[in-house]
Amino acid sequence: MTPVLEVENLSKSFGNVQALRSASLSVAPGEVVALLGDNGAGKSTLIKCISGVHRPDAGLIRIDGRTVAIRTPREAIDAGIETIHQDSSLAADLSIARNLFLGREPTRLSWLGALAPMDRGAMQASARTLLARVGIRRALAPATPVSALSGGERQSIAISRAMQFAARLIILDEPTNNLGVEETRGVLRFIREMREGGHSLLVITHNVHHVLAVADRFVVMRRGEVVAEGAVAGSDVLGIESLIMGVDLKAGAEA
């Protein structure tokens, strides 16, 4: 089966700092892959190269077996990649509904072409449904500006946008950071729903318990390199954390 995403020997430097060193990974159709590693391991740089934020110095990216040049976030979206970065990249002055459809707003009277008005009713109805799915309990009107939301609520809005435009590959960068218990459950539920719908996901997280709950496979990075990978089935927290840290934590626990 041809992977949805293949990254082969990707390298990236920032001045004298080598952020990526020939990093390779793949994501199969309908697979959830967790990308793990301590701060500075190169995880964010890797996904920013895949999502068009950074241009790699060397290496190849393939989508469905076809080599692609992703030079901008727009090109990544056009290639079927939807990325939710840790800072969520929302327009703070716009409403929740506008953020959910930013750049892809539904319209009425489509025969007017570029002059067709936005279908605000459709956007607001979709916004209400999506907010409920990600577990936001506070009553939020779709017209509420994003600037009025908490950090956790903003992250949930970004997750909701990926739900609305579920791409071939969805990349989530620390999707449960700053979220409450119910919002976190909503994100994990979203990941399961997307996998069941045939979508592929690449998830950066520090929470190994979440990896065991929703991922099929994990990839571990240290100092810009991919140093380990394996199936989640049969793995445990100590074993995965040992790979992340590069020490045998099980031996210490048994001593």
Secondary structure, DSSP 8 states (H G I E B T S, - for coil): ---SEEEEEEEEEETTEEEEEEEEEEE-TT-EEEEE--TTSSHHHHHHHHTTSS--SEEEEEETTEEE---SHHHHHHTTEEEE-TTTT--TTSBHHHHHTTT---BSSGGGGGG--B-HHHHHHHHHHHHHHTT--S---TTSBGGGS-HHHHHHHHHHHHHHT--SEEEEESTTTT--HHHHHHHHHHHHHHHHTT-EEEEE-S-HHHHHHH-SEEEEEETTEEEEEEESTT--HHHHHHHHHTS-HHHHHH-
